[in-house]
């Protein structure tokens, strides 16, 4: 089992993926650097591309996308991923240990972007439901709650207090379910798990990926 060693200097850069293949469906993008394909190193896969078929269902891809490192579940079989040799970026000195990764749910919308859902929401945040809904971009729910607070304010302190308590409970115990539902309604499909190194990487990765899809679409239109 050849585990990626940054000192090896070897990475596999995604040139393109074939539509409809496992690699195409998981959302790998041109320019992504892959250091590890499950139990296979980038060097092994570049030398023997047939190994892509042998990537296991629970194996992780170690991917570097424009300065952001992530571990992406493959779902097994990475056929359709066409890679070329590339150097390992100088800033990759060592790999974080397994405990450093924060696990999320990974949702993908074809040619649109990704939506990352946490496994749980910090209970302390639930004291401020509007912040929870804004943080995770549940804008419809945010607006609805603002309207409920306004109605409660008009009807009196007791109604306002009950409304507030209800939204606290909703964000504390139903926040993740609401995020999953929002992702589904926006056309995102659950793909599996993703590991990131900090909470701040969630927004960064979503925005970066959306921009990459937009640029790819603009380039496609320009070529036509």
N, C-alpha and C positions, 0 to 999 in steps of 0.2 A: 504494500500500500504506500504509494508515493505521495506524501503530504507536501503541499506547497511550501517552498522555502524562498523568502524574498531574495536571498542572496543568489538564487539560481539565475535571476535576471530574465526568466522566461514567462511570458503571458500569451494568451490567445485573444486576439482582437476580433470581435464580431464584424465581419464584412457585410453580411446580410443573412436573413433567415427566410426559409421557404414558407409561404402561407399554407395554413392547414396542417403543418407539421407540429410535433410537440414543442420544438424550439420557437416556432412562429407564434404558437398560441400562448406561451408563457410571457411574451412581451420583451424578449431580448432585443436590443436595438443596436444598429451600426455604431461602432465606436466603443461599445462596452468592452472592458477588458475582463477576461475570465482567468482566474488563477488556479481554480480547482473545479473539477467535474466529479463530484462525489469522491470515490476512492482513486480517481485518476487525475494526475497532474496535467497542466496545460501542455507541457512538452510531450507527454504520452499521447494525448488526443491529437495534437498536431502531427505527430509521426504516424498515428494509426487512427484515422477518423472513424473507423467502424466501432471504436470503443464508445462512441456516443450512444449506440444502441444498448450498451450494457450499464449505463448509469441507472442506479436503483431508484425505486419509487420514493424512498425516504432520504435519498441523498441530497446534499446541498450543493448549489453552485456558489462559489465565492466570486462575487462580481464587483468591479470597480467602475462606477459611472461618474465621470467628470468630477473626481475628487471625493466621491462618497462610496464607502465600502459597505456591501450588504451580502447577507447569506440568503439565497433564494431557493426555496424547495422546488424540485424539478418535476415531481409527479412521475418520474421514471422516463427513460429514453429521451435523448436530446437530439434525435435525428432532425436534420433540416437546419442545423446551425453551421454556417460556413465561416471558418476562422482563418486568420493569417497570423504568423508569428509577430510578436510585439515585445518591446522591453518592459520590464516592471518599472513603474514610476519611482523616481528617486525617493519620494516621500514615504513609500511603503518600506519601512525598516523592519517591522516585525508584525506578527498577527496577534489580534486580541485573543485572550483565552475564552473558552466557551461561556464562562459566567458573565462576560462583559456584554454579551448580546441580549437585546430586549426583543422578545418575540411578538409579532403582530400577525393579523390576518391580511392577506394580500388579495386585492380585488382589481380586476383589469377590464377596461372597456376597449375593444378593438379600435386602434387608430385614434384614440382619444386621450387616454391617460390611466392613472392608477388611483385607487382609493384605499388607504391603509387604515384598518380598524384595530384599536388596541384590544388586548384580551380582557382588560378591565379598566375602569376609570377610577382614579384616586378618590376615595370617599370624601376627603376634605374639600374637594372641588364642588361637591354637591350642595354645599351651603350657599353657593352662588350659581344657581341653575343657568342663568343667562350667560355666564362666562363659559360654562360647559358647552352649551349649545353653539355659542360663537366660536369657541376654540375648535370644535369639530365641524364647523360650517353647516350646522343644521339650521339654516336661515328661516325656513318655513316655520319650524318649531319656535325659533327665537321670536319671530314676529307674533306668533299666536300667544306666547307666554306674556309678551309685553302688553298685548291687548287684554289678556286675562287680569294682569296686575292692575291695569287702568280701570277695568270694570270693578274689580275688588275695592280699589281705592274709592270709587264713587259710591259703592254700596255700603262701605263701612269697614272699620278695623277688623272685625271678626271674619268677614268674608275674605278680606285681603290676606289675613293670617292663614286661613284654611287653603286659599289658593296657593300661597307661597309654600306651605307645608306639602301640598300635593306635588308641586313641581320639584321640590327637593327629593321626595321619594322617587319620582319619575326619573330624575337624572341619576340618583344613586343606584337604583335597582334595574332600571331599564335603559340606561344610556347606551350600552354596547348593542343591545337589540335594536335601538333606534338608529344607530349608525349603520348596522347591517341592512336594515330596511331602506335607509336613505341611499345606500350604495346600490342596492337592487333596483330601486325606482329610477335611479339615474342611468341604468343600463350597464352597471358593472357586474362582472361575474367573479365569484369566489374562485381563486386559483390555488390557494394553499397558504403556506407560511412564509414570512420574511423576517430576517433578523437584522436589526439596526443597532448602532452603538449609542445613540442618544435620542431622546424624544424630539429634539430639534431637527433631527434628520428626516422625520416624517414629512413635515411641510416642505422641507428643502427638496426631498426626492419627488414628491407629488408635483411641485411647481416645475422642477427641472425636466421631468418626464413629459409633462404637458407641453412645455416649450419645444422639446425635441420632436414630439409628434407634429406640432404646428409647423415647425421648420421643414420637416420631411414632406408635409403636405404642400407647402409653398414651393419647395424645390420640384416636386412632382408636377405641379401645375405649370411652373416655368418651363419645364422640359417639354410639356405638351404644346 
